[in-house]
């Protein structure tokens, strides 16, 4: 084989590899980009207990894990915190979303998703969610403070919620639909 033929072959291989490398890089960028929140459908079920989210009141949450095509949903923000804060949690999280309860209807919450890590949460209020006592979620601190004025509780940022606040042990005792 001549040097000219070898050079052409290398050039041709390089030219073919460039689009393939671009596609691979594009796929990586897509997986690392923050996903958009998914909407609750009639058949959307809770990751932990299979409850149909559309049938229950109170704030909902969803977590998008690395390598998973679809998010997992939780029928209550307490369940989201329990999943994210437990020490054995090993799955990498791409994004977590909660509903802004200043905008969503408490009894039939739909839409109004925000980045859960940027939100404000009210723990210890008199308002119950799908599994009884809940941690109400808000995109704005002023809305969380207003909620506290009406329903009681304490405003916390995402990082201030502890695993003890996300205890799931007694939730089923408060659920009248199970």
C-alpha positions in Angstrom: 0.0 0.0 0.0 1.4 3.4 -0.9 1.8 6.3 1.5 -0.9 8.3 -0.4 -3.5 5.5 -0.2 -2.7 5.1 3.6 -3.1 8.9 4.1 -6.5 8.9 2.2 -7.7 5.9 4.3 -6.8 7.7 7.6 -8.5 10.9 6.4 -11.6 8.9 5.4 -11.7 7.1 8.8 -11.3 10.4 10.6 -14.1 12.0 8.6 -16.4 9.1 9.4 -15.5 9.1 13.1 -16.2 12.8 13.5 -20.0 12.6 13.2 -20.1 9.5 15.4 -18.1 11.3 18.1 -20.5 14.3 17.9 -23.5 12.0 18.4 -21.9 10.3 21.4 -21.0 13.7 22.9 -24.5 15.0 22.2 -26.0 12.0 24.1 -23.8 12.8 27.0 -24.8 16.4 27.1 -28.4 15.4 27.0 -28.0 13.1 30.0 -26.1 15.7 32.0 -28.6 18.5 31.2 -31.3 19.2 33.8 -34.5 17.4 32.7 -37.9 19.1 32.6 -40.5 17.9 35.1 -43.0 15.4 34.0 -46.7 15.9 34.6 -48.9 13.7 36.7 -51.2 11.5 34.6 -54.2 9.5 35.7 -52.1 6.3 35.9 -49.0 7.9 37.6 -48.2 5.8 40.6 -46.0 6.5 43.7 -42.6 4.8 43.6 -42.8 3.6 47.2 -46.3 2.3 47.6 -48.0 2.3 44.2 -50.7 4.8 45.2 -52.2 6.7 42.3 -51.0 10.3 42.7 -54.1 11.8 41.1 -56.3 10.5 43.8 -54.6 12.2 46.8 -54.2 15.7 48.1 -51.1 17.5 49.1 -47.7 18.2 47.5 -46.1 15.7 45.2 -42.5 15.2 44.1 -40.5 13.6 41.4 -36.9 12.5 41.1 -35.0 12.0 37.9 -32.1 9.5 38.3 -29.0 9.3 36.1 -29.5 6.5 33.6 -33.3 6.3 34.0 -35.5 7.4 31.1 -38.5 8.4 33.3 -38.7 10.0 36.7 -40.0 8.3 39.8 -42.9 10.0 41.5 -43.8 10.3 45.2 -47.3 10.9 46.5 -45.8 13.1 49.2 -42.7 15.3 49.7 -41.9 13.4 52.9 -41.4 10.3 50.7 -39.1 12.3 48.4 -37.0 13.5 51.4 -36.9 9.9 52.8 -35.6 8.6 49.5 -33.0 11.3 49.0 -31.8 11.6 52.6 -31.4 7.9 53.6 -27.8 6.9 54.0 -28.1 3.9 51.6 -29.2 6.2 48.7 -26.6 5.3 46.0 -28.4 6.4 42.8 -27.1 9.6 41.2 -29.8 12.2 41.0 -30.1 14.4 37.9 -32.9 16.5 39.3 -35.7 16.6 41.9 -38.9 18.6 41.6 -41.6 19.5 44.1 -44.9 21.3 43.6 -45.4 24.9 44.5 -48.3 24.7 46.8 -48.9 28.5 46.6 -50.0 27.9 43.0 -51.2 24.3 42.9 -54.6 23.2 44.2 -54.0 21.4 47.5 -56.8 18.9 47.0 -55.9 18.1 43.4 -52.4 19.3 42.8 -51.2 19.4 39.2 -48.2 21.1 37.6 -46.4 24.1 39.2 -43.1 22.1 39.5 -39.9 23.8 40.7 -36.3 22.6 41.5 -36.8 21.0 44.9 -33.3 22.0 46.1 -34.1 25.7 45.7 -37.4 25.6 47.5 -38.8 26.3 51.0 -40.6 23.8 53.0 -43.0 23.9 55.9 -42.7 21.1 58.5 -45.1 20.6 61.4 -48.1 22.3 59.9 -51.7 21.2 60.6 -52.2 20.6 56.9 -52.1 16.9 55.8 -51.0 15.4 52.5 -51.6 11.9 51.0 -49.9 10.1 53.9 -51.0 12.3 56.8 -48.6 15.0 58.2 -46.6 16.4 55.3 -43.8 18.8 54.4 -45.5 21.5 52.3 -43.4 22.8 49.4 -43.0 26.3 48.1 -40.9 28.0 45.4 -40.9 31.3 47.3 -40.1 31.9 51.0 -42.8 34.6 51.3 -45.4 31.9 50.3 -44.1 29.5 52.8 -44.3 32.2 55.5 -47.9 32.9 54.6 -48.7 29.2 54.8 -47.2 29.1 58.3 -49.4 32.1 59.3 -52.5 30.1 58.4 -51.5 26.5 59.1 -48.6 26.7 61.5 -45.2 24.9 61.2 -41.7 26.0 60.5 -40.1 27.2 57.3 -37.0 25.3 56.2 -34.7 25.3 53.2 -34.0 22.0 51.4 -30.7 21.4 53.2 -32.3 21.9 56.6 -34.7 19.0 56.3 -33.3 16.1 58.2 -33.9 12.3 57.8 -35.8 12.4 61.2 -38.3 14.8 59.6 -38.8 12.4 56.7 -39.7 9.4 58.8 -42.2 7.2 57.0 -43.2 4.9 59.9 -46.6 6.3 60.7 -47.9 7.6 57.4 -50.2 4.6 56.6 -52.0 5.1 59.9 -53.2 8.5 58.6 -54.4 7.4 55.2 -58.1 7.0 55.1 -58.2 5.7 51.5 -56.0 2.6 51.9 
